[in-house]
Amino acid sequence: MVVSASTTKITWELLPEDFVLDDEPVDNVNQPSLAAALTESLELAGKLPETALATTNYGICATVNGKFVIKAPDWAYVP
């Protein structure tokens, strides 16, 4: 078995002032309701501590090998 390591350069920079992020949903228009229901369910069950962070409706932006990449997770939990 041959294993080779790839080199990926990832940097975190501010987006340019003229960069436009589209507000229109890309695929799942039900995502905000599902994310809210998940968060509320965890809160009601006592599974979401006050110190935790549950996030929706955001984008993670990075530059990967010189190209802007933007990903928008449906829901995230940070304990």
MMTF fields as JSON, N, C-alpha, C and O atoms, coordinates in Angstrom:
{
  "mmtfVersion": "1.0.0",
  "mmtfProducer": "UNKNOWN",
  "numBonds": 315,
  "numAtoms": 316,
  "numGroups": 79,
  "numChains": 1,
  "numModels": 1,
  "chainsPerModel": [1],
  "groupsPerChain": [79],
  "chainIdList": ["A"],
  "bondAtomList": [4, 2, 8, 6, 12, 10, 16, 14, 20, 18, 24, 22, 28, 26, 32, 30, 36, 34, 40, 38, 44, 42, 48, 46, 52, 50, 56, 54, 60, 58, 64, 62, 68, 66, 72, 70, 76, 74, 80, 78, 84, 82, 88, 86, 92, 90, 96, 94, 100, 98, 104, 102, 108, 106, 112, 110, 116, 114, 120, 118, 124, 122, 128, 126, 132, 130, 136, 134, 140, 138, 144, 142, 148, 146, 152, 150, 156, 154, 160, 158, 164, 162, 168, 166, 172, 170, 176, 174, 180, 178, 184, 182, 188, 186, 192, 190, 196, 194, 200, 198, 204, 202, 208, 206, 212, 210, 216, 214, 220, 218, 224, 222, 228, 226, 232, 230, 236, 234, 240, 238, 244, 242, 248, 246, 252, 250, 256, 254, 260, 258, 264, 262, 268, 266, 272, 270, 276, 274, 280, 278, 284, 282, 288, 286, 292, 290, 296, 294, 300, 298, 304, 302, 308, 306, 312, 310],
  "bondOrderList": [1, 1, 1, 1, 1, 1, 1, 1, 1, 1, 1, 1, 1, 1, 1, 1, 1, 1, 1, 1, 1, 1, 1, 1, 1, 1, 1, 1, 1, 1, 1, 1, 1, 1, 1, 1, 1, 1, 1, 1, 1, 1, 1, 1, 1, 1, 1, 1, 1, 1, 1, 1, 1, 1, 1, 1, 1, 1, 1, 1, 1, 1, 1, 1, 1, 1, 1, 1, 1, 1, 1, 1, 1, 1, 1, 1, 1, 1],
  "groupList": [{"groupName": "MET", "atomNameList": ["N", "CA", "C", "O"], "elementList": ["N", "C", "C", "O"], "formalChargeList": [0, 0, 0, 0], "bondAtomList": [1, 0, 2, 1, 3, 2], "bondOrderList": [1, 1, 2], "singleLetterCode": "M", "chemCompType": "L-PEPTIDE LINKING"}, {"groupName": "VAL", "atomNameList": ["N", "CA", "C", "O"], "elementList": ["N", "C", "C", "O"], "formalChargeList": [0, 0, 0, 0], "bondAtomList": [1, 0, 2, 1, 3, 2], "bondOrderList": [1, 1, 2], "singleLetterCode": "V", "chemCompType": "L-PEPTIDE LINKING"}, {"groupName": "SER", "atomNameList": ["N", "CA", "C", "O"], "elementList": ["N", "C", "C", "O"], "formalChargeList": [0, 0, 0, 0], "bondAtomList": [1, 0, 2, 1, 3, 2], "bondOrderList": [1, 1, 2], "singleLetterCode": "S", "chemCompType": "L-PEPTIDE LINKING"}, {"groupName": "ALA", "atomNameList": ["N", "CA", "C", "O"], "elementList": ["N", "C", "C", "O"], "formalChargeList": [0, 0, 0, 0], "bondAtomList": [1, 0, 2, 1, 3, 2], "bondOrderList": [1, 1, 2], "singleLetterCode": "A", "chemCompType": "L-PEPTIDE LINKING"}, {"groupName": "THR", "atomNameList": ["N", "CA", "C", "O"], "elementList": ["N", "C", "C", "O"], "formalChargeList": [0, 0, 0, 0], "bondAtomList": [1, 0, 2, 1, 3, 2], "bondOrderList": [1, 1, 2], "singleLetterCode": "T", "chemCompType": "L-PEPTIDE LINKING"}, {"groupName": "LYS", "atomNameList": ["N", "CA", "C", "O"], "elementList": ["N", "C", "C", "O"], "formalChargeList": [0, 0, 0, 0], "bondAtomList": [1, 0, 2, 1, 3, 2], "bondOrderList": [1, 1, 2], "singleLetterCode": "K", "chemCompType": "L-PEPTIDE LINKING"}, {"groupName": "ILE", "atomNameList": ["N", "CA", "C", "O"], "elementList": ["N", "C", "C", "O"], "formalChargeList": [0, 0, 0, 0], "bondAtomList": [1, 0, 2, 1, 3, 2], "bondOrderList": [1, 1, 2], "singleLetterCode": "I", "chemCompType": "L-PEPTIDE LINKING"}, {"groupName": "TRP", "atomNameList": ["N", "CA", "C", "O"], "elementList": ["N", "C", "C", "O"], "formalChargeList": [0, 0, 0, 0], "bondAtomList": [1, 0, 2, 1, 3, 2], "bondOrderList": [1, 1, 2], "singleLetterCode": "W", "chemCompType": "L-PEPTIDE LINKING"}, {"groupName": "GLU", "atomNameList": ["N", "CA", "C", "O"], "elementList": ["N", "C", "C", "O"], "formalChargeList": [0, 0, 0, 0], "bondAtomList": [1, 0, 2, 1, 3, 2], "bondOrderList": [1, 1, 2], "singleLetterCode": "E", "chemCompType": "L-PEPTIDE LINKING"}, {"groupName": "LEU", "atomNameList": ["N", "CA", "C", "O"], "elementList": ["N", "C", "C", "O"], "formalChargeList": [0, 0, 0, 0], "bondAtomList": [1, 0, 2, 1, 3, 2], "bondOrderList": [1, 1, 2], "singleLetterCode": "L", "chemCompType": "L-PEPTIDE LINKING"}, {"groupName": "PRO", "atomNameList": ["N", "CA", "C", "O"], "elementList": ["N", "C", "C", "O"], "formalChargeList": [0, 0, 0, 0], "bondAtomList": [1, 0, 2, 1, 3, 2], "bondOrderList": [1, 1, 2], "singleLetterCode": "P", "chemCompType": "L-PEPTIDE LINKING"}, {"groupName": "ASP", "atomNameList": ["N", "CA", "C", "O"], "elementList": ["N", "C", "C", "O"], "formalChargeList": [0, 0, 0, 0], "bondAtomList": [1, 0, 2, 1, 3, 2], "bondOrderList": [1, 1, 2], "singleLetterCode": "D", "chemCompType": "L-PEPTIDE LINKING"}, {"groupName": "PHE", "atomNameList": ["N", "CA", "C", "O"], "elementList": ["N", "C", "C", "O"], "formalChargeList": [0, 0, 0, 0], "bondAtomList": [1, 0, 2, 1, 3, 2], "bondOrderList": [1, 1, 2], "singleLetterCode": "F", "chemCompType": "L-PEPTIDE LINKING"}, {"groupName": "ASN", "atomNameList": ["N", "CA", "C", "O"], "elementList": ["N", "C", "C", "O"], "formalChargeList": [0, 0, 0, 0], "bondAtomList": [1, 0, 2, 1, 3, 2], "bondOrderList": [1, 1, 2], "singleLetterCode": "N", "chemCompType": "L-PEPTIDE LINKING"}, {"groupName": "GLN", "atomNameList": ["N", "CA", "C", "O"], "elementList": ["N", "C", "C", "O"], "formalChargeList": [0, 0, 0, 0], "bondAtomList": [1, 0, 2, 1, 3, 2], "bondOrderList": [1, 1, 2], "singleLetterCode": "Q", "chemCompType": "L-PEPTIDE LINKING"}, {"groupName": "GLY", "atomNameList": ["N", "CA", "C", "O"], "elementList": ["N", "C", "C", "O"], "formalChargeList": [0, 0, 0, 0], "bondAtomList": [1, 0, 2, 1, 3, 2], "bondOrderList": [1, 1, 2], "singleLetterCode": "G", "chemCompType": "PEPTIDE LINKING"}, {"groupName": "TYR", "atomNameList": ["N", "CA", "C", "O"], "elementList": ["N", "C", "C", "O"], "formalChargeList": [0, 0, 0, 0], "bondAtomList": [1, 0, 2, 1, 3, 2], "bondOrderList": [1, 1, 2], "singleLetterCode": "Y", "chemCompType": "L-PEPTIDE LINKING"}, {"groupName": "CYS", "atomNameList": ["N", "CA", "C", "O"], "elementList": ["N", "C", "C", "O"], "formalChargeList": [0, 0, 0, 0], "bondAtomList": [1, 0, 2, 1, 3, 2], "bondOrderList": [1, 1, 2], "singleLetterCode": "C", "chemCompType": "L-PEPTIDE LINKING"}],
  "groupTypeList": [0, 1, 1, 2, 3, 2, 4, 4, 5, 6, 4, 7, 8, 9, 9, 10, 8, 11, 12, 1, 9, 11, 11, 8, 10, 1, 11, 13, 1, 13, 14, 10, 2, 9, 3, 3, 3, 9, 4, 8, 2, 9, 8, 9, 3, 15, 5, 9, 10, 8, 4, 3, 9, 3, 4, 4, 13, 16, 15, 6, 17, 3, 4, 1, 13, 15, 5, 12, 1, 6, 5, 3, 10, 11, 7, 3, 16, 1, 10],
  "groupIdList": [1, 2, 3, 4, 5, 6, 7, 8, 9, 10, 11, 12, 13, 14, 15, 16, 17, 18, 19, 20, 21, 22, 23, 24, 25, 26, 27, 28, 29, 30, 31, 32, 33, 34, 35, 36, 37, 38, 39, 40, 41, 42, 43, 44, 45, 46, 47, 48, 49, 50, 51, 52, 53, 54, 55, 56, 57, 58, 59, 60, 61, 62, 63, 64, 65, 66, 67, 68, 69, 70, 71, 72, 73, 74, 75, 76, 77, 78, 79],
  "secStructList": [7, 7, 7, 7, 7, 7, 7, 7, 7, 3, 3, 7, 7, 7, 7, 7, 6, 6, 7, 7, 7, 7, 7, 1, 7, 1, 1, 7, 6, 6, 2, 2, 2, 2, 2, 2, 2, 2, 2, 2, 2, 2, 2, 2, 6, 6, 7, 1, 7, 6, 6, 7, 3, 3, 3, 7, 1, 7, 7, 3, 3, 3, 3, 3, 6, 6, 3, 3, 3, 3, 3, 7, 7, 1, 7, 3, 3, 3, 7],
  "xCoordList": [0.842, 0.0, 0.889, 1.824, 0.591, 1.338, 0.475, -0.68, 1.039, 0.324, 1.062, 2.272, 0.318, 0.938, 0.158, -1.069, 0.877, 0.253, 0.049, 0.952, -1.14, -1.387, -1.178, -1.358, -0.805, -0.644, -1.772, -1.904, -2.558, -3.674, -3.414, -3.167, -3.471, -3.26, -4.622, -5.362, -4.935, -6.202, -5.892, -5.105, -6.521, -6.367, -7.753, -8.725, -7.822, -9.067, -8.891, -8.099, -9.635, -9.514, -10.901, -11.896, -10.963, -12.224, -12.603, -11.743, -13.904, -14.357, -14.148, -14.207, -13.905, -13.781, -15.075, -16.159, -14.957, -16.123, -17.201, -18.389, -16.805, -17.762, -18.268, -18.964, -17.934, -18.363, -19.832, -20.213, -20.657, -22.093, -22.448, -22.185, -23.048, -23.556, -25.036, -25.807, -25.432, -26.815, -27.712, -27.355, -28.858, -29.811, -30.808, -31.506, -30.88, -31.851, -31.422, -30.242, -32.373, -32.024, -31.541, -32.056, -30.555, -29.987, -30.757, -31.058, -31.081, -31.767, -32.897, -34.036, -32.63, -33.622, -34.282, -33.728, -35.457, -36.156, -36.778, -37.196, -36.847, -37.396, -36.345, -36.676, -35.093, -33.99, -34.194, -33.984, -34.591, -34.739, -35.741, -35.5, -36.843, -37.845, -37.313, -37.537, -36.609, -36.037, -34.967, -34.909, -34.125, -33.065, -33.666, -33.19, -34.7, -35.362, -36.003, -35.932, -36.628, -37.257, -36.214, -36.442, -35.077, -34.008, -33.478, -33.315, -33.214, -32.712, -33.719, -33.352, -34.981, -36.016, -36.177, -36.352, -36.12, -36.238, -35.123, -35.364, -33.902, -32.771, -32.915, -32.59, -33.406, -33.614, -34.666, -34.452, -35.799, -36.888, -36.492, -36.973, -35.615, -35.163, -34.022, -33.54, -33.59, -32.497, -31.147, -30.225, -31.022, -29.78, -28.922, -27.858, -29.384, -28.641, -28.251, -29.049, -27.032, -26.619, -26.625, -26.51, -26.76, -26.761, -25.444, -25.399, -24.379, -23.064, -22.828, -21.8, -23.769, -23.613, -24.043, -24.771, -23.584, -23.928, -24.541, -23.896, -25.781, -26.441, -26.648, -27.282, -26.12, -26.148, -26.87, -26.85, -27.509, -28.157, -27.982, -27.612, -28.25, -28.305, -27.022, -27.054, -25.906, -24.625, -23.746, -24.059, -22.684, -21.742, -20.345, -19.935, -19.622, -18.217, -17.416, -17.552, -16.584, -15.813, -14.329, -13.809, -13.659, -12.212, -11.652, -12.389, -10.35, -9.667, -8.879, -8.014, -9.179, -8.515, -7.736, -8.309, -6.424, -5.541, -5.833, -5.847, -6.066, -6.266, -7.676, -7.915, -8.622, -9.992, -10.948, -10.864, -11.87, -12.87, -13.807, -14.285, -14.062, -14.997, -15.95, -15.518, -17.241, -18.246, -19.166, -19.731, -19.309, -20.198, -21.213, -20.884, -22.439, -23.504, -24.117, -25.052, -23.596, -24.169, -25.615, -25.972, -26.439, -27.833, -27.954, -28.819, -27.076, -27.174, -25.842, -25.184, -25.435, -24.186, -24.367, -25.164, -23.618, -23.666, -22.242, -21.392, -21.985, -20.679, -20.92, -21.549, -20.415, -20.669, -19.982, -20.106],
  "yCoordList": [-1.174, 0.0, 1.24, 1.349, 2.154, 3.403, 4.524, 4.693, 5.272, 6.399, 7.673, 7.785, 8.626, 9.916, 11.017, 10.979, 11.969, 13.09, 14.244, 14.612, 14.801, 15.977, 17.225, 17.203, 18.284, 19.543, 20.477, 20.861, 20.822, 21.737, 22.964, 22.864, 24.127, 25.37, 25.998, 26.366, 26.112, 26.705, 27.979, 27.972, 29.073, 30.337, 30.889, 30.613, 31.665, 32.285, 33.792, 34.403, 34.371, 35.801, 36.427, 35.73, 37.726, 38.443, 38.402, 38.455, 38.308, 38.367, 39.776, 40.742, 39.903, 41.242, 42.032, 41.452, 43.342, 44.215, 44.016, 44.132, 43.72, 43.602, 42.171, 41.908, 41.238, 39.848, 39.739, 40.162, 39.178, 39.078, 37.639, 36.71, 37.465, 36.16, 36.1, 36.97, 35.082, 34.926, 34.596, 33.759, 35.238, 34.995, 33.885, 33.409, 33.473, 32.471, 31.078, 30.739, 30.261, 28.891, 28.098, 28.252, 27.255, 26.478, 25.191, 24.841, 24.478, 23.21, 22.952, 22.753, 22.949, 22.546, 23.762, 24.356, 24.125, 25.29, 24.991, 25.913, 23.712, 23.332, 23.356, 23.145, 23.606, 23.54, 24.422, 23.937, 25.692, 26.519, 25.938, 25.979, 25.408, 24.817, 23.564, 23.356, 22.726, 21.5, 21.824, 21.193, 22.804, 23.195, 23.761, 23.46, 24.573, 25.139, 24.032, 24.058, 23.061, 21.949, 21.107, 20.68, 20.866, 20.096, 20.821, 20.218, 22.103, 22.89, 22.902, 22.692, 23.146, 23.19, 21.831, 21.764, 20.749, 19.404, 19.135, 18.594, 19.511, 19.315, 20.164, 19.711, 21.403, 22.272, 21.687, 21.621, 21.263, 20.721, 19.428, 19.143, 18.647, 17.387, 17.604, 16.652, 18.856, 19.146, 18.675, 18.465, 18.507, 18.002, 19.105, 18.832, 20.348, 21.468, 22.412, 23.261, 22.273, 23.119, 24.603, 24.951, 25.46, 26.904, 27.383, 28.413, 26.645, 27.034, 26.534, 26.845, 25.76, 25.213, 26.24, 27.187, 26.031, 26.905, 26.053, 25.138, 26.352, 25.687, 26.752, 27.776, 26.516, 27.55, 27.077, 25.895, 28.03, 27.778, 29.018, 30.087, 28.86, 29.992, 30.819, 32.025, 30.175, 30.867, 30.211, 29.124, 30.85, 30.28, 30.249, 31.16, 29.198, 29.091, 29.391, 28.699, 30.418, 30.858, 30.609, 30.893, 30.083, 29.857, 29.97, 29.926, 30.116, 30.066, 28.762, 28.544, 27.903, 26.606, 26.602, 26.695, 26.492, 26.53, 27.737, 27.623, 28.892, 30.132, 30.359, 31.35, 29.474, 29.603, 29.773, 29.029, 30.766, 30.953, 29.749, 29.294, 29.242, 28.142, 28.567, 29.009, 28.431, 28.786, 27.586, 27.069, 27.154, 26.04, 26.525, 27.305, 26.065, 26.477, 25.237, 24.65, 24.836, 23.672, 23.945, 25.081, 22.907, 23.06, 23.385, 24.159, 22.785, 22.937, 22.536, 21.633, 23.182, 22.813, 22.949, 23.757, 22.149, 22.149, 22.223, 21.417, 23.188, 23.325, 23.24, 24.126, 22.163, 21.994, 23.044, 23.027],
  "zCoordList": [0.0, 0.0, 0.0, 0.794, -0.885, -0.969, -0.41, -0.803, 0.494, 1.09, 0.733, 0.929, 0.208, -0.095, 0.616, 0.699, 1.111, 1.818, 0.849, 0.098, 0.881, 0.049, 0.898, 2.116, 0.252, 0.975, 0.57, -0.592, 1.533, 1.324, 2.171, 3.373, 1.534, 2.267, 2.559, 1.647, 3.845, 4.279, 5.046, 5.992, 4.628, 5.343, 5.663, 4.961, 6.724, 7.163, 7.035, 7.751, 6.119, 5.858, 5.801, 5.601, 5.975, 5.789, 4.317, 3.438, 4.062, 2.675, 2.141, 2.902, 0.845, 0.267, 0.462, 0.525, 0.557, 0.77, -0.293, 0.008, -1.531, -2.629, -2.836, -3.817, -1.93, -2.063, -1.669, -0.577, -2.544, -2.304, -1.936, -2.7, -0.759, -0.354, -0.699, -0.293, -1.445, -1.879, -0.688, 0.141, -0.596, 0.487, 0.172, 1.067, -1.079, -1.49, -1.041, -1.127, -0.559, -0.17, -1.378, -2.485, -1.149, -2.247, -2.466, -3.607, -1.396, -1.597, -0.601, -1.023, 0.673, 1.654, 2.301, 3.226, 1.815, 2.369, 3.733, 4.432, 4.12, 5.424, 6.525, 7.692, 6.182, 7.138, 8.359, 9.471, 8.23, 9.438, 10.437, 11.644, 9.957, 10.856, 11.53, 12.723, 10.773, 11.342, 12.381, 13.436, 12.083, 13.019, 14.307, 15.402, 14.175, 15.358, 16.196, 17.425, 15.528, 16.248, 16.975, 18.107, 16.338, 16.972, 18.206, 19.267, 18.062, 19.191, 20.337, 21.493, 20.016, 21.057, 21.739, 22.956, 20.96, 21.538, 22.534, 23.613, 22.172, 23.077, 24.339, 25.436, 24.179, 25.341, 26.277, 27.488, 25.725, 26.541, 27.247, 28.344, 26.619, 27.216, 28.205, 28.819, 28.36, 29.278, 28.77, 29.558, 27.464, 26.867, 26.255, 25.698, 26.359, 25.786, 26.924, 27.321, 27.451, 28.575, 28.192, 27.017, 29.188, 28.935, 28.35, 27.678, 28.599, 28.081, 26.66, 26.058, 26.117, 24.766, 23.725, 24.022, 22.523, 21.407, 20.3, 19.788, 19.934, 18.81, 17.74, 17.993, 16.558, 15.521, 14.267, 13.925, 13.591, 12.304, 11.439, 11.926, 10.167, 9.24, 9.235, 9.482, 8.955, 8.912, 7.854, 7.367, 7.511, 6.553, 7.132, 7.852, 6.811, 7.186, 5.93, 4.921, 5.989, 4.828, 5.064, 6.143, 4.061, 4.131, 2.724, 1.739, 2.65, 1.363, 1.348, 2.195, 0.388, 0.269, -1.038, -2.123, -0.91, -2.078, -2.972, -4.198, -2.348, -3.089, -3.605, -4.295, -3.295, -3.794, -2.612, -1.635, -2.7, -1.646, -1.609, -2.648, -0.416, -0.22, 0.888, 1.953, 0.635, 1.632, 1.822, 0.859, 3.055, 3.377, 4.398, 5.291, 4.262, 5.175, 5.823, 5.278, 6.983, 7.668, 8.08, 8.389, 8.082, 8.494, 9.977, 10.388, 10.771, 12.222, 12.817, 12.301, 13.881, 14.551, 16.052, 16.528, 16.784, 18.244, 18.766, 18.387, 19.634, 20.276, 21.778, 22.358, 22.422, 23.861, 24.707, 25.932]
}
